[in-house]
């Protein structure tokens, strides 16, 4: 298939994206994101509004000292203020001081904003657009013009909206982006309006961009419609961050354009870095990644139903619209009460267990899985617990220890300068026929229980000293049951190199926590044994 035209990608995560609720980027955060986008090969990165705050000023200064390798960093600003000479507008002086080759200027396209927001005349608004762009061009800058509220303006007063574009184009803007600032336009309207505008102003061909917001849930669809109607620049943010409902999500938009419609947005290698980039930026902005995001989400290529798994393992095309590796993602087989024998066999192979559909234990594992999931266990989030379950059915063996009982006491007190919650756990276990009684303190009941259990077992299993709790999550399974509801606890453990998750379920939160903590230790010991056996095998061969 012949490659279609190149689409210029313009990322505004650092400016428009940072306006999203719950996002606050430090200078270091902005630099990290900019350098990652640079590695991704994004042609234009909008860095912020110089002069709006000290952080953005420092950001541009920093990039002047250590320039990006692949991307153009872009400063953002509005047109000059009404009835103020461009040379006297301090806002524009800050733009020049940022030292970027490219500048994006936004101006009003909707006459409602001209009269109600700017409180000026339509003629003055046109002069503001013209003067600002001509001034920046005279200072050696290249200009992208963002036509704010373009689609609403065109619907209300098409003649004036078109006149603002003609003014920007004549003044020297090299790109003109049509903005659906309120995010309420629908794809069929975008198709119609973009087509009409290119017919009215033929010189826009090859210079037209699209900037969409997601208030109607169609920002990506609107951007695709604009490109298919003649736009050659897309503006958006990573993970769709942005004000209100966000901006067009570049992590969805780019793969659709490149892999489905055969436009060229990024290099093939860069496209395969899209999923890691999405997750890295999620970490930097301190927001949980959207597991269900198209293309880049952890669940985007996850298969749960037994029928799906069986088909995908025969031919991935049966339930995958693209190869996950193209966008740097991976196929995942999920284990749950929706699973079939194919799911069990997949995990058996993953765990290094030789199992076939003819084995009776394969059906036993599946039946036990469904019973436990019905009780509230969730193995798709706790693969370590599922491996332990599978191995316990395949090879019933000696327990690490036998619990004889435990008690946890909490002392909650609060002083003005020293609020605290202390817990004391007492545990009695039997190991190799020996009864052990241990006591330990912790900041909370689970920490105290974990410490007491470690003290009891470390003499027999010294590797436990290297394990620690990395995360702890609690879910109430039946809120209508009130305090009698079952509780599901997920515990993430680590040995400093690997991480694994285990699950416990009980009406008693401490019992559920105990189950998950114990399985975390058991799985850590299983990993340790497997690593030691592998090392011995390599040593024998050499």
PyMOL commands that set and color helices and strands:
alter all, ss='L'
color gray80, all
select helices_A, chain A and resi 17-19+27-40+54-65+86-88+90-98+111-116+122-138+150-156+158-171+187-200+202-204+219-228+238-240+250-260+268-271+274-285+306-314+316-318+324-327+341-350+360-375+379-381+383-394+445-457+462-466+479-484+509-541
alter helices_A, ss='H'
color red, helices_A
select strands_A, chain A and resi 8-11+44-48+72-78+102-108+142-148+175-180+208-212+233-236+302-303+332-333+402-413+420-431+434-442+468-476+487-494+499-506
alter strands_A, ss='S'
color yellow, strands_A
deselect
rebuild
show_as cartoon
